[in-house]
């Protein structure tokens, strides 16, 4: 499948790319080549291949979430530049939208 220059320009517009005429011609060849490979892949019989989300045998590598006591509030707020009770006090950030 060969893309026309107009189709390449349309794809570039969708991608918000400004291409020079030389880049359009290069992209025409490269995108056409990619589409040819995709068409070739569609010819492969995958009826006997089970669907999968990954080709690797993955397992959970994170540690178990175990509840434990938190740090004391006084230790956490000991170096706070400004606090209000058991909370950090920060300057308000207001932006006009």
C-alpha positions as CSV (number, residue, x, y, z in Angstrom):
1,X,0.0,0.0,0.0
2,X,1.5,3.3,-1.1
3,X,0.3,6.5,0.6
4,X,-0.3,9.6,-1.5
5,X,1.4,12.9,-0.5
6,X,-2.1,14.2,0.4
7,X,-2.5,11.3,2.9
8,X,0.9,12.0,4.3
9,X,0.0,15.7,4.7
10,X,-3.3,14.7,6.4
11,X,-1.4,12.5,8.9
12,X,1.1,15.2,9.5
13,X,-1.7,17.7,10.2
14,X,-3.3,15.2,12.7
15,X,0.0,14.9,14.4
16,X,0.5,18.6,14.3
17,X,3.8,18.3,12.4
18,X,5.0,20.9,9.9
19,X,6.9,19.0,7.2
20,X,8.9,20.3,4.4
21,X,8.3,18.9,0.9
22,X,11.4,16.8,1.2
23,X,10.2,15.4,4.6
24,X,6.8,14.7,3.1
25,X,8.4,12.6,0.4
26,X,10.6,10.7,2.9
27,X,7.6,10.1,5.2
28,X,5.6,8.9,2.2
29,X,8.1,6.1,1.6
30,X,8.6,5.3,5.3
31,X,4.9,5.2,6.2
32,X,4.1,3.1,3.1
33,X,6.8,0.7,4.1
34,X,5.3,0.4,7.6
35,X,1.9,-0.2,6.2
36,X,3.3,-3.0,3.9
37,X,4.8,-4.7,7.0
38,X,1.5,-4.5,8.8
39,X,-0.3,-6.0,5.8
40,X,2.2,-8.8,5.8
41,X,1.7,-9.5,9.5
42,X,-2.1,-9.6,8.9
43,X,-1.5,-12.6,6.6
44,X,0.0,-14.7,9.5
45,X,-2.4,-17.4,10.8
46,X,-2.8,-16.7,14.6
47,X,-5.9,-18.9,15.2
48,X,-3.9,-21.4,17.3
49,X,-2.2,-18.7,19.4
50,X,-3.8,-17.9,22.8
51,X,-4.4,-14.2,23.5
52,X,-2.0,-12.6,25.9
53,X,-1.3,-9.2,27.3
54,X,2.4,-9.9,27.5
55,X,4.9,-12.3,25.9
56,X,6.7,-12.6,29.2
57,X,5.8,-14.7,32.2
58,X,5.4,-11.9,34.7
59,X,4.6,-12.0,38.4
60,X,4.1,-9.4,41.1
61,X,7.6,-8.2,42.2
62,X,6.4,-5.8,44.8
63,X,6.4,-6.6,48.5
64,X,3.3,-7.3,50.4
65,X,1.6,-4.3,51.9
66,X,1.9,-4.7,55.6
67,X,0.3,-2.2,58.0
68,X,2.7,-0.8,60.6
69,X,2.6,2.2,62.9
70,X,3.4,5.6,61.5
71,X,6.1,8.0,62.6
72,X,5.2,10.2,65.6
73,X,3.7,13.5,64.5
74,X,6.2,15.5,66.6
75,X,9.1,13.8,64.8
76,X,7.6,14.5,61.4
77,X,6.9,18.2,62.2
78,X,10.1,18.8,64.2
79,X,11.8,20.7,61.3
80,X,8.7,22.2,59.7
81,X,9.3,25.9,59.1
82,X,5.7,26.7,60.0
83,X,3.0,24.5,61.4
84,X,-0.6,24.8,62.5
85,X,-1.3,22.1,65.2
86,X,-0.5,18.8,63.6
87,X,-0.3,20.1,60.1
88,X,2.3,21.7,57.8
89,X,1.4,25.4,57.2
90,X,2.2,26.6,53.7
91,X,1.6,29.8,51.8
92,X,-1.6,29.8,49.7
93,X,-1.0,29.6,45.9
94,X,-3.8,31.2,44.0
95,X,-3.8,31.4,40.2
96,X,-6.2,33.3,38.0
97,X,-7.6,30.9,35.4
